[in-house]
Amino acid sequence: MIRKSLLTAFILLVLYWAFILINADRITRTGQNQYARNLVSAEEYLYENGQKAHTLILGSSMSSRLVMDSLPKGFYNLSMSGLSVHDGLQLLEKAKQKPRVVMIEMNIVLREANQSFDEDVLHPILYHVREYIPLIRKKYQPLGVLKALYRDRMSVSQDYTLFTLPKEVYESEVKRLINEFSSAEQIPKIKPRFLALKQAVQRLRASGVQVIFFEMPFHQAATQLKIPRLIRSNFSLLFPSREYTYVNRPSEVYQTTDGVHLAGVEARRYTCYLRNELRKKKPELCME
């Protein structure tokens, strides 16, 4: 009886994996929530297409809004909502293949790495098991796969219209952002976060990886407040422009959905700006 059950389970797993292989190109965005989507993104980077990328983008939910089909082939976006560049850097250190270039978002650099997330992805045993048994990766959980295939069948295309919160909620979010960026509470975080970033960047450069820094646009009223200015000044001090490439925040005003995040046509507009700046500063990255 036990042998029969094990055989049945094995056959079902083989059939399910065959189903996955047949539909591989259609199985995307399978995460059921923000945390799961971050896990999927991390696993895709470590085990799948991310390892073929020559340019890796690291950042927070701000950079996760980049429209990747507006960037050249060979770019992979490992920006994750609710996390920061420090999480991406920890994953990068574990990866077998290092990209030629790493692009680091400057905005949310004061948020420390989420150790719980990093432990989930980089579990000393499961990390290696997932490499050789893809079925146990978050991406291939049955509910997520069904969601992706249903979305594909319903032909849900990405909407590039600009979504914003209701006016009262939007104004409240902008006020919260201004208060946060004006507060001195984050100042004690600056030294340890930049020290960690400096050490990580030094390790990357020692392994031959080029580093580019870029700043995402956000609400105009918050751009020159205390915390953003301190962040920029620390970048300039520790990573001087004579040694590092910067893509500065564009001078044009961008409409955000909540004071922080771009979406729709604005996300695409900034992505095109980023590509154009890279074409000027690093033309070799934009040769498809």
C-alpha positions as CSV (number, residue, x, y, z in Angstrom):
1,M,0.0,0.0,0.0
2,I,2.8,2.4,0.9
3,R,4.7,1.5,-2.2
4,K,1.6,2.1,-4.3
5,S,1.1,5.5,-2.7
6,L,4.7,6.5,-3.2
7,L,4.6,5.4,-6.8
8,T,1.4,7.4,-7.4
9,A,2.9,10.5,-5.8
10,F,6.0,10.2,-7.9
11,I,4.0,9.8,-11.1
12,L,1.9,12.9,-10.2
13,L,5.0,14.9,-9.5
14,V,6.5,13.9,-12.9
15,L,3.3,14.9,-14.7
16,Y,3.1,18.2,-12.9
17,W,6.7,19.0,-13.8
18,A,6.0,18.1,-17.4
19,F,3.1,20.5,-17.3
20,I,5.4,23.2,-15.8
21,L,7.9,22.7,-18.6
22,I,5.3,22.9,-21.3
23,N,3.9,26.1,-19.9
24,A,7.1,27.6,-18.6
25,D,6.9,30.8,-20.7
26,R,3.4,31.6,-19.4
27,I,4.2,31.0,-15.7
28,T,5.1,34.5,-14.4
29,R,4.2,36.7,-11.4
30,T,3.0,33.6,-9.4
31,G,3.4,35.1,-5.9
32,Q,0.2,35.4,-4.0
33,N,1.2,38.3,-1.8
34,Q,4.1,40.8,-1.5
35,Y,6.3,38.5,0.5
36,A,5.8,35.6,-1.9
37,R,6.4,37.9,-4.9
38,N,9.7,38.9,-3.4
39,L,10.6,35.2,-2.8
40,V,9.8,34.4,-6.5
41,S,11.9,37.3,-7.7
42,A,14.8,36.2,-5.6
43,E,14.6,32.6,-6.7
44,E,14.3,33.6,-10.3
45,Y,17.5,35.6,-9.9
46,L,19.4,32.9,-8.2
47,Y,18.3,29.9,-10.2
48,E,16.9,31.1,-13.5
49,N,17.1,34.1,-16.0
50,G,18.7,36.4,-13.5
51,Q,21.9,34.5,-13.7
52,K,22.1,35.4,-17.4
53,A,21.8,39.1,-16.8
54,H,24.7,41.4,-17.5
55,T,23.1,44.3,-15.5
56,L,21.3,43.8,-12.2
57,I,19.1,46.5,-10.6
58,L,18.8,46.5,-6.8
59,G,16.4,48.6,-4.9
60,S,13.0,48.9,-3.1
61,S,9.4,49.1,-4.3
62,M,10.3,52.4,-6.0
63,S,12.6,50.7,-8.5
64,S,10.3,47.7,-8.8
65,R,8.0,50.0,-10.8
66,L,10.5,50.2,-13.7
67,V,9.1,49.0,-17.0
68,M,11.6,46.3,-18.0
69,D,10.5,46.0,-21.6
70,S,11.7,49.6,-22.0
71,L,15.2,48.6,-21.0
72,P,17.7,46.6,-23.1
73,K,17.8,42.8,-22.9
74,G,20.2,41.6,-20.3
75,F,18.8,43.7,-17.5
76,Y,17.3,42.0,-14.4
77,N,15.3,43.9,-11.8
78,L,15.8,42.5,-8.2
79,S,14.1,45.5,-6.6
80,M,11.6,44.2,-4.0
81,S,8.7,45.8,-2.3
82,G,9.1,46.3,1.5
83,L,12.8,45.5,1.2
84,S,15.9,47.5,0.2
85,V,19.1,47.4,-1.7
86,H,20.8,45.7,1.3
87,D,18.6,42.6,0.8
88,G,19.5,42.5,-2.9
89,L,23.2,42.8,-2.1
90,Q,23.0,39.8,0.3
91,L,21.4,37.7,-2.4
92,L,24.0,38.9,-5.0
93,E,26.9,37.8,-2.7
94,K,25.4,34.3,-2.7
95,A,24.8,34.1,-6.5
96,K,27.1,31.8,-8.5
97,Q,27.3,34.3,-11.4
98,K,28.0,38.0,-10.9
99,P,26.7,40.5,-13.4
100,R,29.0,42.9,-15.1
101,V,27.1,45.9,-13.7
102,V,25.0,46.5,-10.6
103,M,22.7,49.5,-10.5
104,I,21.9,50.6,-6.9
105,E,18.8,52.7,-6.0
106,M,19.8,55.5,-3.7
107,N,16.4,56.3,-2.2
108,I,15.7,53.7,0.4
109,V,19.2,53.0,1.5
110,L,18.5,53.5,5.2
111,R,16.2,50.5,5.5
112,E,18.2,47.6,6.9
113,A,18.1,44.1,5.4
114,N,15.2,41.9,6.4
115,Q,17.0,39.0,8.0
116,S,13.9,36.8,8.1
117,F,13.5,37.1,4.3
118,D,17.2,36.5,3.7
119,E,17.2,33.4,5.9
120,D,14.2,32.1,3.9
121,V,15.9,32.5,0.6
122,L,19.4,31.5,1.7
123,H,18.5,28.7,4.0
124,P,21.7,26.6,4.2
125,I,19.9,23.4,3.1
126,L,16.9,24.5,1.1
127,Y,19.0,26.9,-1.0
128,H,20.9,24.0,-2.6
129,V,17.8,21.7,-2.7
130,R,15.8,24.4,-4.6
131,E,18.6,24.6,-7.2
132,Y,18.3,21.0,-8.2
133,I,14.5,20.4,-7.4
134,P,12.7,23.4,-9.0
135,L,9.3,22.1,-8.0
136,I,9.8,23.2,-4.4
137,R,10.5,26.8,-5.4
138,K,7.9,29.3,-4.5
139,K,7.3,30.1,-8.2
140,Y,5.9,26.6,-8.9
141,Q,3.4,26.3,-6.1
142,P,0.2,25.1,-7.7
143,L,-2.1,28.0,-6.7
144,G,0.4,30.5,-8.1
145,V,0.8,28.6,-11.3
146,L,-3.0,28.4,-11.8
147,K,-3.3,32.1,-11.1
148,A,-0.7,32.9,-13.8
149,L,-2.3,30.6,-16.4
150,Y,-5.7,32.0,-15.7
151,R,-4.5,35.6,-16.0
152,D,-2.8,34.6,-19.3
153,R,-6.0,33.0,-20.6
154,M,-8.1,36.1,-19.7
155,S,-5.5,38.2,-21.6
156,V,-5.0,40.7,-18.8
157,S,-2.5,43.1,-20.2
158,Q,-0.4,45.6,-18.2
159,D,-2.3,48.9,-17.8
160,Y,-0.1,52.0,-18.4
161,T,-2.8,54.5,-17.3
162,L,-1.8,56.5,-14.2
163,F,-3.5,55.3,-11.0
164,T,-3.5,57.6,-8.0
165,L,-5.1,57.4,-4.6
166,P,-8.2,59.4,-3.7
167,K,-7.3,63.0,-3.1
168,E,-7.7,63.0,0.7
169,V,-5.6,59.7,1.0
170,Y,-3.0,61.0,-1.4
171,E,-2.5,64.3,0.5
172,S,-2.3,62.3,3.7
173,E,0.4,60.0,2.3
174,V,2.4,63.1,1.0
175,K,2.1,64.7,4.4
176,R,3.4,61.5,6.1
177,L,6.3,61.4,3.6
178,I,7.3,65.0,4.3
179,N,7.2,64.4,8.0
180,E,9.3,61.3,7.6
181,F,11.9,63.0,5.4
182,S,12.0,66.0,7.8
183,S,12.5,64.0,10.9
184,A,15.8,63.5,12.7
185,E,14.8,59.9,13.7
186,Q,16.5,58.4,10.7
187,I,19.8,60.2,11.2
188,P,21.3,57.5,13.5
189,K,20.7,54.9,10.7
190,I,22.9,56.8,8.2
191,K,26.4,55.7,9.4
192,P,25.8,52.0,9.9
193,R,23.7,51.6,6.6
194,F,26.3,53.5,4.5
195,L,29.1,51.5,6.2
196,A,27.4,48.3,5.2
197,L,26.8,49.6,1.7
198,K,30.4,50.8,1.3
199,Q,31.7,47.3,2.3
200,A,29.4,45.6,-0.1
201,V,30.4,47.9,-3.0
202,Q,34.0,47.4,-2.3
203,R,33.6,43.6,-2.5
204,L,31.7,44.0,-5.8
205,R,34.4,46.2,-7.3
206,A,37.1,43.8,-6.1
207,S,35.4,41.0,-8.1
208,G,35.3,43.2,-11.2
209,V,31.7,44.4,-11.0
210,Q,30.9,48.0,-12.1
211,V,28.5,50.0,-9.8
212,I,26.0,52.6,-11.0
213,F,23.9,54.7,-8.5
214,F,20.5,56.1,-9.5
215,E,17.8,58.0,-7.7
216,M,14.1,57.4,-8.4
217,P,11.8,60.5,-8.7
218,F,9.3,61.1,-5.9
219,H,7.0,63.9,-4.8
220,Q,8.6,67.3,-5.6
221,A,7.9,68.8,-2.2
222,A,10.0,66.2,-0.5
223,T,13.1,66.1,-2.7
224,Q,15.1,68.8,-0.8
225,L,14.1,67.8,2.7
226,K,16.7,66.9,5.4
227,I,16.9,63.1,4.9
228,P,17.1,63.1,1.1
229,R,19.8,65.7,1.2
230,L,21.8,63.8,3.8
231,I,21.5,60.6,1.7
232,R,22.8,62.4,-1.4
233,S,25.7,64.0,0.5
234,N,26.8,60.7,2.0
235,F,26.7,59.1,-1.4
236,S,28.9,61.9,-2.8
237,L,31.3,61.6,0.2
238,L,31.7,57.8,0.1
239,F,31.2,57.2,-3.6
240,P,32.7,60.3,-5.4
241,S,31.5,60.9,-8.9
242,R,35.0,60.8,-10.3
243,E,35.1,57.1,-9.4
244,Y,31.4,56.0,-9.8
245,T,28.7,56.5,-12.4
246,Y,25.5,58.3,-11.3
247,V,22.1,58.7,-12.9
248,N,20.7,61.7,-11.1
249,R,17.1,62.3,-10.4
250,P,15.5,64.0,-13.4
251,S,14.7,67.7,-13.1
252,E,11.2,67.1,-14.6
253,V,8.3,66.6,-12.2
254,Y,6.8,63.1,-12.1
255,Q,3.3,62.3,-10.9
256,T,3.3,59.6,-8.2
257,T,0.5,57.4,-7.1
258,D,1.1,58.1,-3.4
259,G,4.0,60.6,-3.2
260,V,6.6,57.8,-3.5
261,H,5.8,55.4,-6.3
262,L,5.6,55.8,-10.0
263,A,3.1,53.9,-12.1
264,G,1.6,53.7,-15.5
265,V,2.9,56.2,-18.1
266,E,5.1,57.9,-15.5
267,A,6.9,54.7,-14.7
268,R,7.5,54.1,-18.4
269,R,8.6,57.7,-18.9
270,Y,11.2,57.4,-16.1
271,T,12.4,54.1,-17.4
272,C,13.0,55.7,-20.8
273,Y,14.8,58.5,-19.1
274,L,17.0,56.0,-17.3
275,R,17.8,54.1,-20.5
276,N,18.7,57.4,-22.3
277,E,21.0,58.4,-19.4
278,L,22.7,54.9,-19.5
279,R,23.1,55.3,-23.3
280,K,25.1,58.5,-22.7
281,K,27.2,57.2,-19.7
282,K,27.5,53.5,-20.5
283,P,26.6,52.9,-24.1
284,E,27.8,49.4,-24.1
285,L,24.9,48.4,-21.8
286,C,22.3,49.6,-24.3
287,M,23.5,47.6,-27.3
288,E,20.9,44.9,-27.9
